[in-house]
């Protein structure tokens, strides 16, 4: 795939306008990586590290870029830094395992795989993470097995992972295009889909940007397969529009993540150490809104999981309450959490509306509330 001049120009302009905001510089390197422009990706990542030596995303992009150019020892060194600076992101670990496997150090790759599987009993390990490792191990069947599970999970990281050059060896397989269709991506890589991938990455990695997340333990449990075909993706929107719609909503979640960090880190407020993000309510009354509300719930769980000293209940735990009436006190006692976060999502014409409410599970007092309103075309 190739990057459009407009895409690179947009990231370059962002970096020029905000020269000390490392995420813009790091994102430009990531764009180059996605476009197979590895020399540019390396140079841009090194420039970002000059600005922010401890920026995990820059080291991550540099590491995976080195891996794609067979500079394996340098790749591992950079990914180890990214792992340290991200406090053990599962996705950084997966890339490290994949590159270990490509180096022929399969024992080390499988050790990371086993560790992540063990962790899935206590926190969410995305099926995307496991698929990534099996790609490195050369096990195409298991890779597709977990990519399929990621579709069933509606894993928020899956759409942009499908653009990763590490999957180039799978693209000719009809199953790969089938997964793209299930996610709602167009058959061919377009400017719109790549732009959506960039927004998804920045949203899910909002610790800085994700994920990284502590969501449902999908690896050790046997998930019931979701039906394939039209029922798994919204039917009333075109593929490209669905991707852009989801990316716009996840961009809102980036703002929520920043606001949440400020709230939970504020020592002048009551310190919250545990929280349950309940399934967002779809007020649009259609399947598109349902798909988005579920994805946004997972994205916010992932973002909040990056906050230090905050325990976030897994997606599989909170989704047992989906569509059920339960008061905050009951949920708090059942899940042993201090706070409940509720959300409502609605589409009104060309606008996307999101309402959030943070509730003290013991007193049922509202601790924080906010509302986000964004045009789909923004």
Secondary structure, DSSP 8 states (H G I E B T S, - for coil): ----HHHHHHHHHHHHHTTT-HHHHHHHHHHHHHTT-HHHHHHHHHHHHHH-TT-HHHHHHHHHHHHHTT-HHHHHHHHHHHHHHTTS-HHHHHHHHHHHHHHT-HHHHHHHHHHHHHHTTTS---HHHHHHHHHHTT-HHHHHHHHHHHHHHT-TTHHHHTT-GGGGGGTTSHHHHHHHHHHT--SS--HHHHHHHHHHHHHHTTT----------TTTS-------SGGGS-SSS-HHHHHHHHHHHHHHHHHHHHHHHHHHH-TTS----EEEE---EE-S-SHHHHHHHHHHHHHHHHHHTTSTT-EE--HHHHGGGTT----HHHHHHHHT-SEEEEEEEEEETTEEEEEEEEEETTT--EEEEEEEEEETT-
